[in-house]
Amino acid sequence: MKGVLLILVILALVALVIAATQRSGQARRQTQLEDARAEAQRWYERLGGQVMNLVSEDPAARQALADASERYNAAGGQLQQANSVRQYELARESALEGLAYVRAARTAMGIDPGPELPPLAASRGSGQLTREREVTVEGHQYRAGPQPGPGTPYYYPGGRVQGRPVPAGWYSTPVWKTALGAGAGVLGGMLIFDALFSPAFGDVGIVGGDGDWGGDWGGQDWGGDAQAADFGGNDLSGGSDSSGGGDWGGGGDWGGGGDWGGGGDI
């Protein structure tokens, strides 16, 4: 009889331990979910404040703000439907991408773009343009460079298109959207990328890339030794440094007292 009671006590203790562990795990997952939601919401509200307050007649700034607004709408939709940490992370990424467009718009407007953002997952390793480039593909001219201008009104925060890295910078046409299409659009976009970023053009003018440029760009292999290569003084070995994730908290001084907190004065 005593043996049976001992077994029952042991089983009860095991059940209590299992129940406590499950409750602890559920509480931890709930905390992670709430933290992810709060983080995504924070960046979403920052983006909303900028989209609603910034206005410009400059073509490049206006286009960048339109792209930022599109990302704001996308992040809002993602937040409404999110019910997991991963989904909130995707909403956060959309909001950060929108803020990257906001920084570009502010640059085009000639005002302080503000502190660096946390690195975008999509643009990690894609690098950024450091000099202007102009090529002709199938009778059409395409330009790209580090600064906005009449000939380069489209900003891209960097990323991979069809598996190939496209560096951050300003472009004459949103060729990445063409390359994300189908059929001839993909081929046309790839040809433009090959021409713009092929090392056959000499100084590539890209800094911060990881050296992995998706294989063959215009017949040139960017793998292997490209990681250690120095193209015109720009070391492609390191990933783009977007670390630091400046403080976007409300009330920050943005050169002239601008408040980047949600809905703050610019």
FENNORZI-V608212 format. One record per pair of residues at least 6 apart in sequence whose ideal C-beta (glycine too) atoms are under 6 Angstrom apart, sorted by the first residue. I is the first residue (numbers start at 0). GAP is how many residues later the second one is. Records with the same first field share a line. If there is no record, write none. Layout:
I=GAP  GAP
//
This chain:
31=53
32=52
35=49  52
36=51
38=53
39=48  51  52
42=49  52  53
43=31  51
44=217
45=202
46=25  48  51  52
47=24
48=213  214  215
49=52
50=17  18  21
52=213
53=11  212
55=6  53
57=50
58=94
59=48  88  93
60=44  47  48
62=90  91
63=37  40  41  91
64=40
66=34
67=30  33  34
70=23  26  27
71=26
73=20
74=16  19  20
77=12  13  16
78=12
81=6  9
92=28
95=21  24
96=23
98=18
99=57
102=10
103=51
105=7
106=6
107=40
111=142  143
113=140
114=131
115=126  128  130
117=127
118=123
121=37
122=34  35  36
124=85  114
125=32  33  39  41
126=40  79  80  81  82  113
127=39  40  41  80
128=15  16  17  38  40  76  77
129=16  75  77
130=74
131=13
132=11  63
133=9
134=7  60  61
136=54  55  58
141=30  50
142=8  9  29
143=25  27  52
144=7  25
145=23
147=22
150=21
151=18  19  20
153=17  20
154=15
155=20
156=11
157=9  10
160=15  18
161=17
162=51
163=50
164=48
165=10
166=39
174=14  17
177=7  11
178=7  10
193=23  24
196=20
197=19  20  22
198=21
199=18  20
202=29
203=27
206=27
207=32
208=27
209=29
210=15  16  25
212=9
226=10
227=9
247=12
249=11
250=8
251=8
253=6
257=8
258=6
//
